[in-house]
Structure formats: C-alpha cells, structure tokens
Amino acid sequence: MKTFNQRMTGLLFILMALLVVSCEREGPMGPEGPQGPDGPPGEDGGGGGGSNVTTFVTSPGAVIKWDFSDGWDGYGVYELEGAFISIPESYKKAIEEGLAVVYMGGPENDWYKLPWTWGQDKNHIYDCFFQGTELVIYAKVKENLNGDGDNEPIQIDKIKVVIAPASKVYTLSLTN
C-alpha cells in the first residue's frame, strides 16, 4: 500500500509539473528592469577596447574619380585618382588581425560592400586591399567590343571603412 501511494504521489507530481510547464503567460508584460553596467574593455584590440568598432568616412564633397591604369585579359583596370585613404597607424593590428569592411557610396546615397560584382554579365568587378594601413580600391570593367554599352566604372562619391579589432586571435595550423 505504501508503494502504491508513493507511485500515485509521484505520478500526480509529474502531471502537475507538465501542466505548469505547458501553460502560456497571459496579460501584458511588466516594465523592463534596469540595464546592468558595461563590461570591461577587451585587450589587444589595436584601436582600443575589444568591443569598439571604428568607422572612417571620406569628408563631404571629397572629389573621387576613377583613373584608367591598365588593361588585363579584356578588362580595363581603374584605380581611384587622388583618393589615397590612409588609416591611422594605431589601427594596423586591428586591420591585420581583426575585421576591416570597405563600402563605396554612390550619388543616390547607396552603398556597395566590397568586393562587389555588378552588371548583367557580371562585367564590373570592384575590390580593395590594404597595403599596411593604406587602402587601395580598384575596378575591373569588361571592355565592350561593340561600343554599345557603358564600359566605365560606376560613379562613387564616398568611401566608408569599418574596423572591428579582434577580441581573440587564434593561429591557424596549416597541414598537408
């Protein structure tokens, strides 16, 4: 008899627990509690704390033009003329070990994240790279043999670089 009562009590307890867990909360939410304090900044981020994100944007009214530099495999290669973009040396470690994302902005207030490929035949290729802390942006545009289309790079009016330092950096082990 004693074990029967224990089993029934256990079974009732499990059924009550399932009933409570399956119920949904009804009614309006109460007020949100206060926000806790910020955590400590990260270490070795290059440009400050590990959680800092820094954005560099060209000045309003900056003159940015494409300059034809070379031809390559049916493409015209263009570089930005007179728009050398240097990031402060203090961000070098963040560029090398963290994350650097580059955007080009057009006259219609549109932004293109690099690398970016555009055109019906994907005949416009835009990309960038860093030489130390200097940013180089280039375009490869397929040369039009028929002369019936635009074979110039798109117009850009602004450039934005977003840098996020690495909070942790791990070494890759390359093996064969």
N, C-alpha and C positions, 0 to 999 in steps of 0.2 A: 504494500500500500504506500509505503514511504517513497519508493522509487517512482510509482505512478504519479504521485503529487509533485515530485521533483521534475519529472518529464513534462507534465502539464504546465507547471510554472515556467519552465524553460521555453516551452513552445509558445505560451502567451507572451512572454518577454520578447521573443523573436518577432512575433506577429505585430506587437506594439511598435517595435523598432522599425520594422518595414513600413508601417502606417505613417509614422512620423517622418521618415526619410522621403516617402513618396509625396508628401503634401507640398504644395507650392505656396510661396509667400503671397499674400494678397494685401492690397492697400498701397498708399503712396510711400515712397522711400523717405526716410528721415534725413535730416541735414547731414552733410558730409563732415567728417571730423577734420581737425586741423592738420596741415601738412607738416611732416617731420623735417628736421634740419637737413641741409645738404651734407652729403658725404665728403670725405677728404679728397683732394685732387689726386690724380694719378701721378706716377713717376715717369721720368724719362720720356715725356711726350714730344719733346723738341720745341714746341711753341707754347708750352705752359702745362696746365693740368691735363690728365689723360682724357677727360671728358670734354675738353674745349674743341670747338670747331671754328676755324677761322676762314673768312671769305674775303677775297680780294676782287674788286670790280674796277674796270677801267673808268677813268673820270668821264663825266658827262661831256659830250661834244668832242671826244677824242677822235682824231682822224685815223681811220683804219682802212687800208687799201691793200688789195692783192697785187703782187708783183710776179710776173712770169719769170721763173728761174731756170727751167729745163724741160725737156721732153723725155718721156720714158715709156716705151712699149705702147705707143698710141695714145698716151695720156700727156696732157700738159700739166706740169708741176708748178704750183704757185706757193709763195710764202707771203706772210704779212710784211708789208713795206712800212718801215719806220715805227713799228709797234712792238718793240722789244719789251717783253714782260719779264721783269726780274722780281722774284720773290725774295724777301729778306733772308740773309744767310742763316738767321736763327731758326728758320723752318726747314733747313736742309735735311735734318734727321727725320722730321715728320714726312717729308716728301719721299725719302728713301725707304722708310720702314712703315709709314702709316698709309694714308689714303689721300690721293690728290685727284679731284674730279674737275674737268675743264668743260665749260659751256661757251658757245658762241651765241650772241644775241643779234637778231635781225632788226630791221627798221619797224616791223609790225609788233614789236615787243614780244617776239617769240624767241625761245631758247632751244639750242641744239646741243645735246650732250655728246662729247667726243669720246671715242670715234663715232662717226655718223656717215651713213651712206644714203644717197638721195638720187632720185631720177627714175624714170620709167624702166630704164635698163640698168639701174644702179651704176650710172656712169659718173657720178660725183662722189668722191671719197674724201672725207675730211678727218684728219687725225692730228695728234700732237705728241710731243715728248719733251722731257726735261733734260737739259744739259747742265748738270749741277742744280742751280736754282733759277736758271733762265728757261722760260717756256718757249718752245718753237711750235707754231701751228702751221700746217700746210694743207694744201688741197691738191688732189689729183683729179683732173677733169678729162674725160674721154674726148679726144679731138674729133670733131664732126667732119667727116669726109664729104658729105653732101652740101654742107653750108646752109642747111635748113633748120638750124636749131641753135640754142644758146650753148656755147661751149666756154663760158666764163664762170668762175666761182660765184656763189651767191653773195649778196651784199651783207656784210656784218657791221654792226655799229658799236658793239660792246663785247667784252670778254669777262667771264667770271671764273675764278679758281676757288674751289672749296677744299680746304685741307683739314683732315682729321688725324691727329697723331695716334700712333699705335699705343694701346694701353698695355699690351703684351706682344712680344715678338718671339716667335719660335723659329728655330733653324730647321730648314728642310734637309732631309737626308736623301741625297741622290745616289741610287744604286742601280747597277745593271741587272 
